[in-house]
Amino acid sequence: MLILADPIKREDEGVQLSIPATLQKQVAKWASAQFKQYDFGYILTQELTTKMFNIYIYRFIIENNIVLYPISDFPTLILQFMLMGSIPCILKGFGEITLRESRYNMFYIPEGANEANFESGEYESFHIELQTPFMKELSLTHEDIKDLMKRLNNSSASGHPLRPGIITREIRDVIRDMRTQTREGNPLNLALTSEIYKLLSIYEEYLTGSNSRSYIITSGTGKVLEEIREYIVADPDIHECSVENLTKKFGVNANTLKINFKNEYNVTLHQFVLDQVMQKARIMVLDNRYSISSIAIQLGYFDQSNFGKAFKQYFGVLPSEMRKRQE
């Protein structure tokens, strides 16, 4: 998939540069990587193509607002994970969608250009183009995926997204394992194939569960839950985003909130808050401008030692150890 500033010219006008040391550590050993400079900023692209699947990891460093055009030369199905930032898009033949941070989705992408609207900031997207063998197995168990397969087989001109899910800790662990694979050749392909099946299995279970669940409240439920979710994502804080504080701020019952949040996003409210807090913690820990104590305070931990314990339980290392490893 190409990502261009001008869909008419279909030329990549970026200037290739050496990958900065701060980003080099994020490059998968199995990926073909390039770092390019544009008038609007920079893009780091990592790519792996195989007969079974293609993997793309895009890191956008946007300095000036820009509309970019992801272009597919042929119809395809993708499983896309938004790891950093949110991007309003226009999916060809479907209309407006937003790739929200910490969400993932499966799409049918038709041949041609789509639109992605970037504001200044950093974004990271991890997506997998899925070949027919993967999809045939899943389409046997879920009607929504079967519909995507029909669109693919008919080369439909209209894109189509399925229901988005939340990127849970389990999903982040699978993506991390994929990115840190050190195998080569066929062993690498087998290892990545296994991890992709895990992601597809998680998503299929999510779709199946989302079709049969019941809600405690109906009127305004989705809007309130979305407001709460966006509040957490915008400013993760282990204290301010506790169930007690969220129920006071948004005027909902604690049990109602917990049950409906789990039903809507397929992750517990506590786990979602923890995921958001820890991902922000990781970014700040890798930025030497912040002291560990100030990070703890900004994320709602009144005791630095409690923050250190929580960080180690989540990532397997103390904040100070993670910072030393990148130096």
N, C-alpha and C positions, 0 to 999 in steps of 0.2 A: 504494500500500500504506500502510495506517495502522499506527502503532505506538502502542498505548494501554496504560495501567496497569490498566484495568478493561475486559475484553472484553464484559461484560454491558451496562454503561451506554453503551459505544461513544461516549464524549465525550472530546475532547481537553481536559484541564483545565490545560494549560500556559498560562503568561502570556508573551505575546510581548514580547521585548526587542530593543533595537538590537544588531546583531551586533558583538561586541568587535573592536577593531582587530587583535588577535592572530589572530583567526579570519577576519576579512574578507579577508585576503590569500589565504586558501585557497578562497574562493568562486569558482566558475567564472563567467565573464562571461555565459555562456548560461543559467545556472541561475536558477530562481525559488527564493529562499532565505528561510528564517525561523529565528530563534533563540528558543527558548522555555525558560522556567524551570519546574521542577516541584519537588515535595517531595523527590524523590530526586536532583535535579541539573539538568542542562541537555541539550538536544538541538539541534544545528544540522542542519537538513534542506535539502538542495539537490535540485532536481527539474527534469527536462525530459521532457515528454511529446510524442510524435510518433505518426504512424500506423504507423511501422515498429518503434519501440522506445520504452521509457521508461527513463530513467536516474535513479537515486536515490543520493545520497551522504549517509550519516548519520554525524555525529560525536557520540558520546555522552560526556558528562562526568558520571560517576556518583559521587555523594557518599555515598549510602546504598544498601546492597544492595537490589535490586528485581527482581521478575519482570515483564517487559514482554511484550506480546502483539502481534506483527506479524499484521495481519489483511488478508487478501486478499478482495476482494468478488467475485472470479471466479477460476477456475482459470488458472494461468499458468506459464510456464517462465522461469526466471531463471538468469543467469550471475553468481555472487556472488564477490566478492574481499574477503577480510578483511585490511585494510591495517594495523590496529592492534588488539591485544588478541585474546583468545580467549573465545568465548561458548558455554557449554553450552545446548543448545536441545532442544525436543521438537517434531519435525515431525509435524503431524497425520496420523494413519493409518499412520505409519512407526515413530516412537519417538525415542529419544535419539540426538542427533548433537552434535558440537562443531564450531563454526566456528572453526578454528584460525588464529592469526595467520600471515600470509605464505602462506596456502593459498587456493585458489579451487575452485569446484565449480559444476556445473550441477544444478538441481533442478526437479522438477515440484512446484508448490505448489498444493494444492487450495483450494477456497473455504473460508473460515473462519479461525479463530484458531490460531496456533502459540505456543509459549512460548520466551522467551529469558531466561536467568538471568544477571543482571549483578551483579558485585561492584564495590566502589568502584574507580575508575580511569577511564582514557580508552580509547575504542574508535572505530574508523572502519571502515565498511563501504561498499563501492562495488558496486552491483548494477544489472544491466541486465535489464529485462523484455523478453523476445524475442517478437516477433509471428510469425505463421505463415510468412511468406516466408523468413525466416532459417532456421527449423527444417526446412522442407521440403527445402532444399538439402542440409543436413547429414544428415538422416535417410536420404538416398539412399546415403550412404557408410558409415554406422555403425549397427549394430543397437541399441546402447544408447540412442542418441538417437532412433531409430525407436520404441523402447519408450516413451520419454517423450512422443513425439507421440501415440501411441495413448492413453496416459493422459489427455492433454490433450483429444483429440477425444472421448473417452468421459466427460469430466468426472469422472474417478475421485475418490473421496473419500479416497484414500490418497496422501500425498506420497511422493516417491521421490528420493533423491540418487544421482548417479553418482559415479564415483571421483574423489576430490579430487586436485588437482595443486599443485605448489609455484609461488608467484608469483616468477618469475625476473626478472632484470634486463630482459629483452626485454619481458615483460608490464608491468613497472612503467613502462617507457618509453612503451608504447602508452597506458596510463592517464594518464600525465603529459601526453602530447600531446592526449588528449581533454579533459582538465581545463583546458588552457591555450588551447584554440581561441578565436579572437576573431572568427570569421566570424558572420554572421547569416543567418536565413532558410534558403532552400534550399541555399546553399553550405555552411552549417553542418551541415545534415542529411546532405548528401553526404559531408562530411569525417568526421563521426561514424560514419556507416554503414560507411565504408571501414575505420575503426579497429576497429569491432565485428567485421567480417569477419576482420580480422587475429587478434583474440582467439579467435574461434571456430575459425579454422584451426589455431592453436597448440593449442587444447584437443583438437580432433579428431585431430591428429597424436599428441598425448599418449595419448589413449584407444586409438588403433590400435596404437601401440608398446607400451603397457602390457599388451596382450592376447597379445603374441607373444614377450615377452622370457623369457629363462631366468635362473635364479639359481645362484650358486655354492654357497651354503649354504641349507639349508631349515629345519632345526630352530632355532627361536628367532630367525630372521633379522629378521622384522618387529618383534619386541619390542626387540631391540638397536638397530636402526636408529631406531626411534621414540624410544628413550631418548637416543640421540646427538643426534637432531634437536632434541629438547626441551632438552637441555643447551646446545646452541648458541643457540637462541632465547632461553633464560632469561638468558644472560650472554655475549653475543657478545664474543669476544676473539681477535684475529688470531693471537696467539701460543699461547694455551691451547687454541684450537680448531684447531690445525694437525693434519694427518694423524698426524704422529709422536706428539703428545701424546694425541690421541683413541684411537689404537690401544693405547697404554699404559694409559690410564684404563679402557677398556672391554674390553681383552683380546682384540682381534681383529686379524687380519692386515691390513696396510696395503692391499694390492691387493684383497683381499676386500672391505674396507670401501668403497674407492673405487668398485669396479664395482657392488656391490650398492646403494650409496647412489644412484648414477646410475640404475640400473634401477628403484629404488623411487620416486624423487621426480622423475625426468626433469630433473635438474640435477646438475652435478658438485658434489662435496663442497666443493671450493675456492670455486666460484662462490657456493654457498649461504652459506658462512661470510662471504665478502666482502659479499654482499647484506645479511646481518643486521648485520654490523659497520657498514656505511656508512649503513644506515637509522637505526641507533641514533646514529651520529655526527651525522647531519643533525638529529635531534631535539635533541641536546645543543648543537650549534652554534647553533641558534635560541633557546636558553635562555641568557641572559646571565649566569646564575649560574655557569656553567662557563667556565674559561679554556681556550683552545685547547690549551695544554700539558697540562692535567689531563685533557682529553678524550682526547688521544693516549695518555696513560698508562693510562687506564681501559679503553681498547680494545686494549691490548696492543702499542702502538707505542713502542719505546724511544727513538726519535728523532722529534721533532716534525716535522722536515722530511720524513721518510719518510711520516708521516701526511698532511701537506699534499699531497704528490705523489699519494698514493693517492686522497685525497679529490677532488683536481682531475681525476684521470683518470676517476673514477667520475661526478662531477657536472658537470664542465666548469668549475668555479670553485674557488678556494681557500676554506678554511673562513672566513677573515677576510672575504672578499668576500661570501660568502653571508650572513654576519651583518650586514654593513653594509647590504645590500640590504633587509633587513627593518626596519631602523631608520628 
